[in-house]
Amino acid sequence: MTTGERDMRTALTIMATTFLLAGAANPPQERVVGGDGVVAARIAGLPARLRIDPATPAMPLIDQALAERAKLKMEGSWGIGIGYLVGGITINTRTQTVPVEWGTGSGMNGKAGKRRVGWATRPFAAGMDASVGPGAMPEPIVRFQLRAPRPGETTTTFKTLHDTGLFGMFGNFSATFAEIMVGGAPMRLRFDPYHARTLATAGAAVRLASAQGGTLSGDAVPTEIFFGVERPVRTMMLARPLALGALSIATLGVRIRDEGRTTSIREAGAPIDPVDPDEIVVTAKDGKRDMRRDTLSLGADYLGRCSSIVFDKPAKVIRLTCG
């Protein structure tokens, strides 16, 4: 080998080492989640079909069958159990800290590390070994690419809201919500592209009806929310559509008997009170509810008009691009 060849090999070695070091020092900043959101992951050493879902809590929620195959059990003498309230039904999960590899979605290298996972007798999403929200991803920016961008789209930026309290002592076990203002007060906005219909909890529906002139119509239809829990849902039409950037929400589903009561919302075609046609009378029981739980969930019926949802965790914002 000549001196020139040795010098060239040394230079190439230095360049390769520099590239590798740069890659280690600058890990990927964005994860792109496309299609059905499913990646091939490993949880507690076992392969798993993991769906990264913007509507899911940051704690990975795994199917009980996977938990049994992995021989998971509550840690310690008392353990940590997390309860999720869905339409008045509490889903209690058992939890354990296990190794998790996040898969290689969008050509990115999987990220391995220990995470607390939860499991219950009901799966969070049917057909999935596990579901997890963007809050758990190691990348600071998580982009859900719903479809290809189209000319004329606009991007709306929302501040994020996070549940606080007891969960904060152990980690982030909540979903990531955007904040919108309805009737002068904040309301949680959830992005739920894997459910067909946009839904409001009963308490949120009362506020939307008051602010936007909402009326109910049609029969109640059993509709799955999460964990296989079904709730009766009716249709509400807004005389003044709710503007969310490029989206104009005029018709949505209402969960009529949870997180508040919708008995105060006027039926479509019913006479309007001539004294105060805009007033919605809220019962005492409604007044005692926690307005912080009022939630509007955007489903595929409206998100089908959007190309992307971007969770920018350092900036604490969510950017929704629609046309």
ZADO-1210 file (C-alpha; in nm, 4 decimals, padded with zeros to 6 digits):
<atoms>
<atom x="00.0000" y="00.0000" z="00.0000" code="MET" pos="1"/>
<atom x="00.1409" y="00.3358" z="-00.1017" code="THR" pos="2"/>
<atom x="00.1638" y="00.6375" z="00.1257" code="THR" pos="3"/>
<atom x="-00.1122" y="00.8055" z="-00.0737" code="GLY" pos="4"/>
<atom x="-00.3407" y="00.5058" z="-00.0329" code="GLU" pos="5"/>
<atom x="-00.2748" y="00.4955" z="00.3417" code="ARG" pos="6"/>
<atom x="-00.3540" y="00.8664" z="00.3687" code="ASP" pos="7"/>
<atom x="-00.6772" y="00.8199" z="00.1720" code="MET" pos="8"/>
<atom x="-00.7866" y="00.5259" z="00.3936" code="ARG" pos="9"/>
<atom x="-00.7091" y="00.7305" z="00.7075" code="THR" pos="10"/>
<atom x="-00.9105" y="01.0231" z="00.5751" code="ALA" pos="11"/>
<atom x="-01.2081" y="00.8001" z="00.4929" code="LEU" pos="12"/>
<atom x="-01.1923" y="00.6420" z="00.8401" code="THR" pos="13"/>
<atom x="-01.1943" y="00.9850" z="01.0045" code="ILE" pos="14"/>
<atom x="-01.4898" y="01.0947" z="00.7898" code="MET" pos="15"/>
<atom x="-01.6888" y="00.7808" z="00.8761" code="ALA" pos="16"/>
<atom x="-01.6144" y="00.8178" z="01.2479" code="THR" pos="17"/>
<atom x="-01.7150" y="01.1852" z="01.2379" code="THR" pos="18"/>
<atom x="-02.0432" y="01.0961" z="01.0654" code="PHE" pos="19"/>
<atom x="-02.1252" y="00.8298" z="01.3240" code="LEU" pos="20"/>
<atom x="-02.0426" y="01.0613" z="01.6129" code="LEU" pos="21"/>
<atom x="-02.2545" y="01.3349" z="01.4617" code="ALA" pos="22"/>
<atom x="-02.5431" y="01.0917" z="01.4284" code="GLY" pos="23"/>
<atom x="-02.5076" y="00.9889" z="01.7929" code="ALA" pos="24"/>
<atom x="-02.4909" y="01.3509" z="01.9057" code="ALA" pos="25"/>
<atom x="-02.7881" y="01.4533" z="01.6904" code="ASN" pos="26"/>
<atom x="-03.0581" y="01.1847" z="01.7177" code="PRO" pos="27"/>
<atom x="-03.3656" y="01.2112" z="01.4921" code="PRO" pos="28"/>
<atom x="-03.5827" y="01.5084" z="01.5849" code="GLN" pos="29"/>
<atom x="-03.9028" y="01.3981" z="01.4107" code="GLU" pos="30"/>
<atom x="-04.0944" y="01.0732" z="01.3811" code="ARG" pos="31"/>
<atom x="-04.3366" y="01.0459" z="01.0915" code="VAL" pos="32"/>
<atom x="-04.6367" y="00.8194" z="01.1507" code="VAL" pos="33"/>
<atom x="-04.8269" y="00.7287" z="00.8371" code="GLY" pos="34"/>
<atom x="-05.1035" y="00.5006" z="00.7204" code="GLY" pos="35"/>
<atom x="-05.2751" y="00.3103" z="00.9995" code="ASP" pos="36"/>
<atom x="-05.0102" y="00.4142" z="01.2533" code="GLY" pos="37"/>
<atom x="-04.8960" y="00.0560" z="01.3134" code="VAL" pos="38"/>
<atom x="-04.5264" y="-00.0233" z="01.3604" code="VAL" pos="39"/>
<atom x="-04.3456" y="-00.3458" z="01.4459" code="ALA" pos="40"/>
<atom x="-04.2317" y="-00.2960" z="01.8062" code="ALA" pos="41"/>
<atom x="-04.0999" y="-00.5126" z="02.0876" code="ARG" pos="42"/>
<atom x="-04.2485" y="-00.4954" z="02.4360" code="ILE" pos="43"/>
<atom x="-04.0936" y="-00.6918" z="02.7232" code="ALA" pos="44"/>
<atom x="-03.8883" y="-00.8754" z="02.4610" code="GLY" pos="45"/>
<atom x="-04.1910" y="-00.9899" z="02.2584" code="LEU" pos="46"/>
<atom x="-04.2913" y="-00.8699" z="01.9092" code="PRO" pos="47"/>
<atom x="-04.5989" y="-00.6471" z="01.9091" code="ALA" pos="48"/>
<atom x="-04.8182" y="-00.4635" z="01.6593" code="ARG" pos="49"/>
<atom x="-04.8070" y="-00.1174" z="01.8150" code="LEU" pos="50"/>
<atom x="-05.0326" y="00.1621" z="01.6962" code="ARG" pos="51"/>
<atom x="-04.9068" y="00.5165" z="01.7542" code="ILE" pos="52"/>
<atom x="-05.2346" y="00.7038" z="01.7980" code="ASP" pos="53"/>
<atom x="-05.2824" y="01.0757" z="01.8721" code="PRO" pos="54"/>
<atom x="-05.5858" y="00.9931" z="02.0886" code="ALA" pos="55"/>
<atom x="-05.4029" y="00.7451" z="02.3136" code="THR" pos="56"/>
<atom x="-05.2406" y="00.8123" z="02.6535" code="PRO" pos="57"/>
<atom x="-04.8620" y="00.8402" z="02.6749" code="ALA" pos="58"/>
<atom x="-04.8419" y="00.5188" z="02.8768" code="MET" pos="59"/>
<atom x="-04.8381" y="00.2223" z="02.6340" code="PRO" pos="60"/>
<atom x="-05.1599" y="00.0267" z="02.6810" code="LEU" pos="61"/>
<atom x="-05.1060" y="-00.3369" z="02.5884" code="ILE" pos="62"/>
<atom x="-05.3426" y="-00.6249" z="02.5280" code="ASP" pos="63"/>
<atom x="-05.3853" y="-00.8572" z="02.8248" code="GLN" pos="64"/>
<atom x="-05.2888" y="-01.1557" z="02.6089" code="ALA" pos="65"/>
<atom x="-04.9501" y="-00.9927" z="02.5431" code="LEU" pos="66"/>
<atom x="-04.9116" y="-00.9168" z="02.9149" code="ALA" pos="67"/>
<atom x="-04.9797" y="-01.2819" z="02.9961" code="GLU" pos="68"/>
<atom x="-04.7300" y="-01.4068" z="02.7354" code="ARG" pos="69"/>
<atom x="-04.4699" y="-01.1720" z="02.8838" code="ALA" pos="70"/>
<atom x="-04.5626" y="-01.2880" z="03.2379" code="LYS" pos="71"/>
<atom x="-04.6117" y="-00.9309" z="03.3553" code="LEU" pos="72"/>
<atom x="-04.7373" y="-00.8539" z="03.7039" code="LYS" pos="73"/>
<atom x="-04.7799" y="-00.5549" z="03.9308" code="MET" pos="74"/>
<atom x="-04.4511" y="-00.4386" z="04.0765" code="GLU" pos="75"/>
<atom x="-04.3759" y="-00.4184" z="04.4460" code="GLY" pos="76"/>
<atom x="-04.5944" y="-00.4955" z="04.7447" code="SER" pos="77"/>
<atom x="-04.8635" y="-00.2490" z="04.6391" code="TRP" pos="78"/>
<atom x="-04.7867" y="-00.1684" z="04.2748" code="GLY" pos="79"/>
<atom x="-04.9174" y="00.1159" z="04.0623" code="ILE" pos="80"/>
<atom x="-05.2586" y="00.0858" z="03.9008" code="GLY" pos="81"/>
<atom x="-05.4024" y="00.3537" z="03.6736" code="ILE" pos="82"/>
<atom x="-05.7752" y="00.3977" z="03.6144" code="GLY" pos="83"/>
<atom x="-05.9192" y="00.5508" z="03.2980" code="TYR" pos="84"/>
<atom x="-06.2770" y="00.6838" z="03.3038" code="LEU" pos="85"/>
<atom x="-06.4730" y="00.6206" z="02.9826" code="VAL" pos="86"/>
<atom x="-06.8351" y="00.7294" z="02.9868" code="GLY" pos="87"/>
<atom x="-06.8757" y="00.6724" z="03.3586" code="GLY" pos="88"/>
<atom x="-06.7031" y="00.3324" z="03.3413" code="ILE" pos="89"/>
<atom x="-06.3626" y="00.3015" z="03.5075" code="THR" pos="90"/>
<atom x="-06.1096" y="00.0819" z="03.3303" code="ILE" pos="91"/>
<atom x="-05.8468" y="-00.0223" z="03.5833" code="ASN" pos="92"/>
<atom x="-05.5032" y="-00.1061" z="03.4480" code="THR" pos="93"/>
<atom x="-05.2173" y="-00.2919" z="03.6127" code="ARG" pos="94"/>
<atom x="-04.8721" y="-00.1582" z="03.5313" code="THR" pos="95"/>
<atom x="-04.5099" y="-00.2686" z="03.5140" code="GLN" pos="96"/>
<atom x="-04.1879" y="-00.1180" z="03.3822" code="THR" pos="97"/>
<atom x="-04.0488" y="-00.3196" z="03.0900" code="VAL" pos="98"/>
<atom x="-03.8105" y="-00.2703" z="02.7928" code="PRO" pos="99"/>
<atom x="-03.9858" y="-00.1172" z="02.4917" code="VAL" pos="100"/>
<atom x="-03.8532" y="-00.0766" z="02.1378" code="GLU" pos="101"/>
<atom x="-04.0662" y="00.1658" z="01.9409" code="TRP" pos="102"/>
<atom x="-04.0299" y="00.0082" z="01.5977" code="GLY" pos="103"/>
<atom x="-03.8974" y="00.1520" z="01.2757" code="THR" pos="104"/>
<atom x="-04.1888" y="00.3526" z="01.1415" code="GLY" pos="105"/>
<atom x="-04.1119" y="00.5746" z="00.8422" code="SER" pos="106"/>
<atom x="-03.7641" y="00.4271" z="00.8042" code="GLY" pos="107"/>
<atom x="-03.6441" y="00.5556" z="01.1403" code="MET" pos="108"/>
<atom x="-03.4378" y="00.3478" z="01.3800" code="ASN" pos="109"/>
<atom x="-03.6325" y="00.2075" z="01.6709" code="GLY" pos="110"/>
<atom x="-03.5658" y="00.3550" z="02.0138" code="LYS" pos="111"/>
<atom x="-03.5208" y="00.1162" z="02.3027" code="ALA" pos="112"/>
<atom x="-03.5704" y="00.2002" z="02.6672" code="GLY" pos="113"/>
<atom x="-03.7686" y="00.1086" z="02.9757" code="LYS" pos="114"/>
<atom x="-04.1253" y="00.2330" z="03.0017" code="ARG" pos="115"/>
<atom x="-04.4164" y="00.1722" z="03.2334" code="ARG" pos="116"/>
<atom x="-04.6894" y="-00.0103" z="03.0423" code="VAL" pos="117"/>
<atom x="-05.0461" y="-00.0826" z="03.1467" code="GLY" pos="118"/>
<atom x="-05.2915" y="-00.3595" z="03.0686" code="TRP" pos="119"/>
<atom x="-05.6554" y="-00.4286" z="03.1492" code="ALA" pos="120"/>
<atom x="-05.9152" y="-00.6945" z="03.0759" code="THR" pos="121"/>
<atom x="-06.0320" y="-00.4745" z="02.7846" code="ARG" pos="122"/>
<atom x="-05.7920" y="-00.3801" z="02.5011" code="PRO" pos="123"/>
<atom x="-05.7673" y="-00.0069" z="02.4303" code="PHE" pos="124"/>
<atom x="-05.8120" y="-00.0693" z="02.0561" code="ALA" pos="125"/>
<atom x="-05.9416" y="-00.3944" z="01.9096" code="ALA" pos="126"/>
<atom x="-05.6903" y="-00.5861" z="01.6988" code="GLY" pos="127"/>
<atom x="-05.3838" y="-00.4089" z="01.8399" code="MET" pos="128"/>
<atom x="-05.1218" y="-00.5656" z="02.0677" code="ASP" pos="129"/>
<atom x="-05.0544" y="-00.2182" z="02.2044" code="ALA" pos="130"/>
<atom x="-05.1496" y="00.1470" z="02.1594" code="SER" pos="131"/>
<atom x="-04.9541" y="00.4553" z="02.2611" code="VAL" pos="132"/>
<atom x="-04.9782" y="00.8319" z="02.2211" code="GLY" pos="133"/>
<atom x="-04.7199" y="01.0749" z="02.0812" code="PRO" pos="134"/>
<atom x="-04.6235" y="01.1823" z="02.4328" code="GLY" pos="135"/>
<atom x="-04.4277" y="00.8568" z="02.4759" code="ALA" pos="136"/>
<atom x="-04.2217" y="00.8847" z="02.1594" code="MET" pos="137"/>
<atom x="-03.8507" y="00.9617" z="02.2097" code="PRO" pos="138"/>
<atom x="-03.8506" y="01.2132" z="01.9237" code="GLU" pos="139"/>
<atom x="-03.9465" y="01.5697" z="02.0229" code="PRO" pos="140"/>
<atom x="-04.1713" y="01.6102" z="01.7171" code="ILE" pos="141"/>
<atom x="-04.4259" y="01.3504" z="01.6076" code="VAL" pos="142"/>
<atom x="-04.5953" y="01.4032" z="01.2709" code="ARG" pos="143"/>
<atom x="-04.9076" y="01.2052" z="01.1828" code="PHE" pos="144"/>
<atom x="-04.9180" y="01.2113" z="00.8032" code="GLN" pos="145"/>
<atom x="-05.2848" y="01.1447" z="00.7310" code="LEU" pos="146"/>
<atom x="-05.2567" y="01.1900" z="00.3546" code="ARG" pos="147"/>
<atom x="-05.0517" y="01.3784" z="00.0951" code="ALA" pos="148"/>
<atom x="-05.0618" y="01.7607" z="00.1221" code="PRO" pos="149"/>
<atom x="-05.2875" y="01.9461" z="-00.1208" code="ARG" pos="150"/>
<atom x="-05.2687" y="02.2995" z="-00.2605" code="PRO" pos="151"/>
<atom x="-05.4472" y="02.5660" z="-00.0599" code="GLY" pos="152"/>
<atom x="-05.4178" y="02.4016" z="00.2801" code="GLU" pos="153"/>
<atom x="-05.3757" y="02.6091" z="00.5945" code="THR" pos="154"/>
<atom x="-05.2102" y="02.5247" z="00.9251" code="THR" pos="155"/>
<atom x="-05.3683" y="02.6071" z="01.2609" code="THR" pos="156"/>
<atom x="-05.1607" y="02.6018" z="01.5804" code="THR" pos="157"/>
<atom x="-05.3157" y="02.4987" z="01.9128" code="PHE" pos="158"/>
<atom x="-05.1654" y="02.5114" z="02.2612" code="LYS" pos="159"/>
<atom x="-05.1462" y="02.1753" z="02.4352" code="THR" pos="160"/>
<atom x="-05.3226" y="02.0815" z="02.7562" code="LEU" pos="161"/>
<atom x="-05.2097" y="01.8042" z="02.9902" code="HIS" pos="162"/>
<atom x="-05.3888" y="01.6454" z="03.2828" code="ASP" pos="163"/>
<atom x="-05.2138" y="01.7115" z="03.6130" code="THR" pos="164"/>
<atom x="-05.2512" y="01.5853" z="03.9664" code="GLY" pos="165"/>
<atom x="-05.1772" y="01.2408" z="04.1061" code="LEU" pos="166"/>
<atom x="-05.0620" y="01.0995" z="03.7699" code="PHE" pos="167"/>
<atom x="-04.7868" y="01.3600" z="03.7593" code="GLY" pos="168"/>
<atom x="-04.6220" y="01.1917" z="04.0594" code="MET" pos="169"/>
<atom x="-04.5489" y="00.8808" z="03.8538" code="PHE" pos="170"/>
<atom x="-04.5272" y="01.0003" z="03.4927" code="GLY" pos="171"/>
<atom x="-04.7419" y="01.1122" z="03.2046" code="ASN" pos="172"/>
<atom x="-05.0331" y="00.8678" z="03.1754" code="PHE" pos="173"/>
<atom x="-05.2716" y="01.1052" z="02.9972" code="SER" pos="174"/>
<atom x="-05.3421" y="01.1734" z="02.6324" code="ALA" pos="175"/>
<atom x="-05.2219" y="01.5015" z="02.4820" code="THR" pos="176"/>
<atom x="-05.5043" y="01.7462" z="02.4171" code="PHE" pos="177"/>
<atom x="-05.5216" y="02.0766" z="02.2329" code="ALA" pos="178"/>
<atom x="-05.6922" y="02.3756" z="02.3905" code="GLU" pos="179"/>
<atom x="-05.9848" y="02.5535" z="02.2286" code="ILE" pos="180"/>
<atom x="-06.2108" y="02.8209" z="02.3707" code="MET" pos="181"/>
<atom x="-06.5862" y="02.7607" z="02.3864" code="VAL" pos="182"/>
<atom x="-06.8163" y="03.0070" z="02.5579" code="GLY" pos="183"/>
<atom x="-06.5203" y="03.1948" z="02.7024" code="GLY" pos="184"/>
<atom x="-06.3716" y="02.8896" z="02.8761" code="ALA" pos="185"/>
<atom x="-06.1078" y="02.6361" z="02.7636" code="PRO" pos="186"/>
<atom x="-06.2148" y="02.2973" z="02.6324" code="MET" pos="187"/>
<atom x="-06.0072" y="01.9896" z="02.5496" code="ARG" pos="188"/>
<atom x="-05.9734" y="01.8971" z="02.1824" code="LEU" pos="189"/>
<atom x="-05.8622" y="01.5435" z="02.1017" code="ARG" pos="190"/>
<atom x="-05.7503" y="01.4199" z="01.7589" code="PHE" pos="191"/>
<atom x="-05.8986" y="01.0754" z="01.6952" code="ASP" pos="192"/>
<atom x="-05.8420" y="00.9701" z="01.3315" code="PRO" pos="193"/>
<atom x="-05.9069" y="00.5998" z="01.3974" code="TYR" pos="194"/>
<atom x="-06.2700" y="00.6560" z="01.4980" code="HIS" pos="195"/>
<atom x="-06.5158" y="00.7455" z="01.2253" code="ALA" pos="196"/>
<atom x="-06.7197" y="01.0138" z="01.3973" code="ARG" pos="197"/>
<atom x="-06.6508" y="01.3413" z="01.5756" code="THR" pos="198"/>
<atom x="-06.7924" y="01.3217" z="01.9291" code="LEU" pos="199"/>
<atom x="-06.8484" y="01.5548" z="02.2240" code="ALA" pos="200"/>
<atom x="-06.8913" y="01.4467" z="02.5824" code="THR" pos="201"/>
<atom x="-07.2273" y="01.5497" z="02.7256" code="ALA" pos="202"/>
<atom x="-07.0788" y="01.8403" z="02.9208" code="GLY" pos="203"/>
<atom x="-06.8921" y="01.9658" z="02.6149" code="ALA" pos="204"/>
<atom x="-07.2119" y="01.9355" z="02.4100" code="ALA" pos="205"/>
<atom x="-07.4056" y="02.1572" z="02.6526" code="VAL" pos="206"/>
<atom x="-07.1399" y="02.4267" z="02.6213" code="ARG" pos="207"/>
<atom x="-07.1233" y="02.3941" z="02.2426" code="LEU" pos="208"/>
<atom x="-07.5031" y="02.4116" z="02.2184" code="ALA" pos="209"/>
<atom x="-07.5079" y="02.7290" z="02.4239" code="SER" pos="210"/>
<atom x="-07.2236" y="02.8981" z="02.2367" code="ALA" pos="211"/>
<atom x="-07.3026" y="02.7819" z="01.8838" code="GLN" pos="212"/>
<atom x="-07.6806" y="02.7294" z="01.8821" code="GLY" pos="213"/>
<atom x="-07.6921" y="02.3511" z="01.8962" code="GLY" pos="214"/>
<atom x="-07.9970" y="02.1254" z="01.8662" code="THR" pos="215"/>
<atom x="-08.0304" y="01.7486" z="01.8996" code="LEU" pos="216"/>
<atom x="-08.1976" y="01.5153" z="01.6537" code="SER" pos="217"/>
<atom x="-08.2320" y="01.1459" z="01.5743" code="GLY" pos="218"/>
<atom x="-08.2225" y="00.8354" z="01.7895" code="ASP" pos="219"/>
<atom x="-07.9356" y="00.7365" z="02.0160" code="ALA" pos="220"/>
<atom x="-07.6905" y="00.4969" z="01.8495" code="VAL" pos="221"/>
<atom x="-07.4470" y="00.2817" z="02.0539" code="PRO" pos="222"/>
<atom x="-07.0965" y="00.3996" z="01.9598" code="THR" pos="223"/>
<atom x="-06.7584" y="00.2636" z="02.0708" code="GLU" pos="224"/>
<atom x="-06.5377" y="00.5158" z="02.2468" code="ILE" pos="225"/>
<atom x="-06.2235" y="00.3454" z="02.3851" code="PHE" pos="226"/>
<atom x="-06.1533" y="00.0104" z="02.5553" code="PHE" pos="227"/>
<atom x="-06.4588" y="-00.1310" z="02.3755" code="GLY" pos="228"/>
<atom x="-06.6907" y="00.0860" z="02.5893" code="VAL" pos="229"/>
<atom x="-07.0027" y="00.1902" z="02.3967" code="GLU" pos="230"/>
<atom x="-07.2092" y="00.4979" z="02.4791" code="ARG" pos="231"/>
<atom x="-07.5413" y="00.6216" z="02.3369" code="PRO" pos="232"/>
<atom x="-07.4734" y="00.8957" z="02.0808" code="VAL" pos="233"/>
<atom x="-07.7159" y="01.1390" z="01.9188" code="ARG" pos="234"/>
<atom x="-07.6576" y="01.3969" z="01.6466" code="THR" pos="235"/>
<atom x="-07.6200" y="01.7673" z="01.7240" code="MET" pos="236"/>
<atom x="-07.6348" y="02.0398" z="01.4601" code="MET" pos="237"/>
<atom x="-07.4762" y="02.3789" z="01.5252" code="LEU" pos="238"/>
<atom x="-07.6533" y="02.6839" z="01.3861" code="ALA" pos="239"/>
<atom x="-07.3202" y="02.8666" z="01.4089" code="ARG" pos="240"/>
<atom x="-07.0496" y="02.6167" z="01.3083" code="PRO" pos="241"/>
<atom x="-06.7425" y="02.5948" z="01.5294" code="LEU" pos="242"/>
<atom x="-06.4372" y="02.7163" z="01.3382" code="ALA" pos="243"/>
<atom x="-06.1155" y="02.5191" z="01.3948" code="LEU" pos="244"/>
<atom x="-05.8828" y="02.6702" z="01.1394" code="GLY" pos="245"/>
<atom x="-05.9872" y="02.5409" z="00.7962" code="ALA" pos="246"/>
<atom x="-06.2433" y="02.3070" z="00.9548" code="LEU" pos="247"/>
<atom x="-06.6009" y="02.4168" z="01.0144" code="SER" pos="248"/>
<atom x="-06.7739" y="02.1855" z="01.2631" code="ILE" pos="249"/>
<atom x="-07.1478" y="02.1966" z="01.1924" code="ALA" pos="250"/>
<atom x="-07.2622" y="01.8416" z="01.2769" code="THR" pos="251"/>
<atom x="-07.1252" y="01.6072" z="01.5416" code="LEU" pos="252"/>
<atom x="-07.2155" y="01.3217" z="01.7685" code="GLY" pos="253"/>
<atom x="-07.3049" y="01.3786" z="02.1339" code="VAL" pos="254"/>
<atom x="-07.2515" y="01.1290" z="02.4154" code="ARG" pos="255"/>
<atom x="-07.5817" y="01.1966" z="02.5866" code="ILE" pos="256"/>
<atom x="-07.5382" y="01.0313" z="02.9286" code="ARG" pos="257"/>
<atom x="-07.1811" y="01.0773" z="03.0477" code="ASP" pos="258"/>
<atom x="-06.9558" y="01.3611" z="03.1681" code="GLU" pos="259"/>
<atom x="-07.2672" y="01.5745" z="03.2191" code="GLY" pos="260"/>
<atom x="-07.6283" y="01.5593" z="03.0955" code="ARG" pos="261"/>
<atom x="-07.7721" y="01.6866" z="02.7690" code="THR" pos="262"/>
<atom x="-08.1353" y="01.7217" z="02.8808" code="THR" pos="263"/>
<atom x="-08.0972" y="02.0990" z="02.8578" code="SER" pos="264"/>
<atom x="-08.0153" y="02.0998" z="02.4844" code="ILE" pos="265"/>
<atom x="-08.3154" y="02.1883" z="02.2691" code="ARG" pos="266"/>
<atom x="-08.4550" y="01.9256" z="02.0315" code="GLU" pos="267"/>
<atom x="-08.4470" y="02.0157" z="01.6629" code="ALA" pos="268"/>
<atom x="-08.7860" y="02.1585" z="01.5624" code="GLY" pos="269"/>
<atom x="-08.8911" y="02.2306" z="01.9207" code="ALA" pos="270"/>
<atom x="-09.0238" y="02.5839" z="01.9965" code="PRO" pos="271"/>
<atom x="-08.7694" y="02.8371" z="02.1183" code="ILE" pos="272"/>
<atom x="-08.8224" y="03.0104" z="02.4523" code="ASP" pos="273"/>
<atom x="-08.9290" y="03.3663" z="02.3551" code="PRO" pos="274"/>
<atom x="-08.7767" y="03.5139" z="02.6690" code="VAL" pos="275"/>
<atom x="-08.4165" y="03.4075" z="02.5982" code="ASP" pos="276"/>
<atom x="-08.3754" y="03.1985" z="02.2826" code="PRO" pos="277"/>
<atom x="-08.0028" y="03.1393" z="02.3395" code="ASP" pos="278"/>
<atom x="-08.0161" y="03.0237" z="02.7003" code="GLU" pos="279"/>
<atom x="-07.9336" y="02.6651" z="02.7861" code="ILE" pos="280"/>
<atom x="-08.0524" y="02.5703" z="03.1333" code="VAL" pos="281"/>
<atom x="-07.7960" y="02.3507" z="03.3085" code="VAL" pos="282"/>
<atom x="-07.9219" y="02.1296" z="03.5920" code="THR" pos="283"/>
<atom x="-07.7628" y="02.1315" z="03.9355" code="ALA" pos="284"/>
<atom x="-07.6004" y="01.7966" z="03.8631" code="LYS" pos="285"/>
<atom x="-07.4409" y="01.9421" z="03.5513" code="ASP" pos="286"/>
<atom x="-07.3125" y="02.2373" z="03.7514" code="GLY" pos="287"/>
<atom x="-07.1188" y="02.0090" z="03.9850" code="LYS" pos="288"/>
<atom x="-06.9284" y="01.8346" z="03.7065" code="ARG" pos="289"/>
<atom x="-06.5641" y="01.9091" z="03.6349" code="ASP" pos="290"/>
<atom x="-06.5612" y="02.1301" z="03.3237" code="MET" pos="291"/>
<atom x="-06.1956" y="02.0375" z="03.2717" code="ARG" pos="292"/>
<atom x="-06.3166" y="01.6979" z="03.1474" code="ARG" pos="293"/>
<atom x="-06.5317" y="01.8480" z="02.8713" code="ASP" pos="294"/>
<atom x="-06.3850" y="01.7067" z="02.5498" code="THR" pos="295"/>
<atom x="-06.4448" y="01.7379" z="02.1775" code="LEU" pos="296"/>
<atom x="-06.2891" y="01.4503" z="01.9806" code="SER" pos="297"/>
<atom x="-06.2273" y="01.5110" z="01.6107" code="LEU" pos="298"/>
<atom x="-06.2867" y="01.1898" z="01.4182" code="GLY" pos="299"/>
<atom x="-06.2129" y="01.0805" z="01.0641" code="ALA" pos="300"/>
<atom x="-06.5255" y="01.2566" z="00.9324" code="ASP" pos="301"/>
<atom x="-06.3446" y="01.5914" z="00.9740" code="TYR" pos="302"/>
<atom x="-05.9799" y="01.4827" z="00.9948" code="LEU" pos="303"/>
<atom x="-06.0247" y="01.3266" z="00.6507" code="GLY" pos="304"/>
<atom x="-05.9933" y="01.6850" z="00.5235" code="ARG" pos="305"/>
<atom x="-05.6510" y="01.7213" z="00.6852" code="CYS" pos="306"/>
<atom x="-05.3062" y="01.6127" z="00.5706" code="SER" pos="307"/>
<atom x="-05.1161" y="01.6183" z="00.8995" code="SER" pos="308"/>
<atom x="-05.1253" y="01.6568" z="01.2772" code="ILE" pos="309"/>
<atom x="-04.7907" y="01.7597" z="01.4270" code="VAL" pos="310"/>
<atom x="-04.7200" y="01.7314" z="01.7995" code="PHE" pos="311"/>
<atom x="-04.4291" y="01.9668" z="01.8773" code="ASP" pos="312"/>
<atom x="-04.3486" y="01.8734" z="02.2350" code="LYS" pos="313"/>
<atom x="-04.0736" y="02.1302" z="02.3076" code="PRO" pos="314"/>
<atom x="-04.2958" y="02.4137" z="02.1793" code="ALA" pos="315"/>
<atom x="-04.6029" y="02.2674" z="02.3579" code="LYS" pos="316"/>
<atom x="-04.8190" y="02.3107" z="02.0498" code="VAL" pos="317"/>
<atom x="-05.0120" y="02.0965" z="01.8017" code="ILE" pos="318"/>
<atom x="-05.0255" y="02.2019" z="01.4371" code="ARG" pos="319"/>
<atom x="-05.3209" y="02.0856" z="01.2259" code="LEU" pos="320"/>
<atom x="-05.2961" y="02.1249" z="00.8474" code="THR" pos="321"/>
<atom x="-05.6234" y="02.0983" z="00.6532" code="CYS" pos="322"/>
<atom x="-05.7811" y="02.2091" z="00.3277" code="GLY" pos="323"/>
</atoms>
